[in-house]
Amino acid sequence: MALTEAISEADGFESAIRMESGRLFAVAYSILRDVQEAEDAVQETMELAWRSWSTLRDPLKRAAWLRQICVRRALRLRRRVLPRLWLADRHDADRAEPQQSDPDLDRSYRSLTRQQRAVIALHYEYGYTIDECAHLIGCAPGTARSHLARALTTMRKDLHDE
């Protein structure tokens, strides 16, 4: 690879990351509900993307490809013993800040599995279809529908019992 091609690829990668990093963080945070784990997922996404950047054939699909990597990284992160925080003290303007919400809803949402939270977040917060959610998560569309149905059933039961 020529030096000019390497510089061009690095510039393209840097530009794409600059444009997508806020969205990647928002997606990771909505799945993980932990600021530091979301940052880790975004960092791992960037590392994995950089390694394969030159192999992606369609530059128009890079943003979707980055989101897919990020969703899968967020789902694969190990659970940590530290307690999850629904609300984070973030002052970074380009990152999505969680809104103050109902503590019962927060508790119910945190009780869901990561796959269930991912489908809820991707479908309701970001407007992806169930088939798109399944693709991003890396499962069959029927599995994504099951995750969504179970999540909604759990949340309805939790909120009705309160």
N, C-alpha and C positions, 0 to 999 in steps of 0.2 A: 504494500500500500504506500502510495506516495505521501510525502509530508503534507502537501496541500489538501489531499483527500482526508487525512487524519485530522487536520485542523478544521476542515469543513464539517466533518462528522461530530467533532467535539463541540463546535459552535451550535450545530443543530440539536445535539443532546442538551446542551446548557439552556438553549432557548425553550425547548419543549418542557424541561423540568421547571424552568422559571414560570412558564405559563400554567402548568398543571399542579404544582406542588400544593397550593392551597386546596384545590379540589381533592387531591389524593389524601391530604390530611383529613379533610372533612369526611370522606368516605371511610377511612380507617378509624377515625374517632367514633363515628356512628355505629361501627361494628364492635369496637373494643371498649368504648366508654372509659378509656384511660389515656391521658395525654401522652405520657411517656411511651406506652406501648404503641400508640398511633404514630408517634414520631419514629419509633423503631421500625414499624411496618413501612413507612415512607422511605426511610433510609435504606432498608433492604430492597425495596422496590427500585430505588435509584441504582443500587449496586447491580442487581440482576439485569436491569434494563441496559446499563452501560456495557455489560459483558456481551449482550446480544444485539446491541444497537445497530451494528452494520449489517446484520442478517435480516432485519425486517425489510421486506420488499416494498410495501406500500406506505410511504410517508404520511398519507392522509389518515391512516389507521393507528398512528402512534399514540394518540391520546387514549383511545379505547384500549389499546394494548397495555399502556401504563396502568390504567384503572383496573384491568383484569389482574395484572401482577399484584397490585396493591391489595385488592380484595382477597386474593388467595394468600398473600403474606399475612394479612390480618387474621384470616381464619386459621392459619397454621401456627401462629405465635402461641407459645406455651402459656398456660395459665400461671400467673404469679401469685404468691401468697399475700402480697400487699392488697389491702382493700381497694375495691374499685371506687372511683369517684365519678359521679354523674356530671357534676359541674366542675369545670377547671378554671383556674385563674389565669386567663390568657389575655395578653394585651397586644398581641400580634395582629394587626389589622387585616392582613391578607389571609388569615385562617378563620375558619368558621367557629363562632363562639356559640356554645350551647345556650339556649334560652332558659330562663327560670321556668320551672314547670312543677306540676303536681308531684309531691314526694311518693304518693302511692303508685302513680304511673311509672315513676323512675324505678322504684323497687321492683315492680312487675316486669319492666323491660330488662332490668339487670338479671332477673332470674331466668331469662331465656337463654338457650344455647347460642353460641356465636353464629351458627348457620341461620338460626331463626332471626337473630338480630340483623344479620346481613340482609336477608330477604326483606324484612320489614323496612330497614333503612333504604335499601336500593329501590324498592318498589314504591313506598309511600313518600320518602323524603326526596328521592332523586328522579322519580318518575319512570324507572325502567319497567318494561313488561316482565312478566314472570319468566318467559323464555330468555330474555336478556339477563335477568338475575341468575338464572340457572347457568348460563354460559359464563358469566363473570365469576360465579362461585365454583364452577367446575363440577356440576352435577346434572342429572337429567331434569327436564322441566317438571315431570311428575314429582320428583323429590323436592324441588323448590316449592311446588304447590303444597306438598305435605308439610314442609317447614313453616310456610306461611299459615296454613290452617291450624297447625298445632300452636304456633305462637299466638294467634288471635284467640284461640280457645283458652289458652293459659292466661292471657292478659284479661279476657272478659271474666273468667272465673275469679282471678285475683282481685280485680276491681269491684266485682259484684259482692264478694265476701267482705270487703272493707267496711 
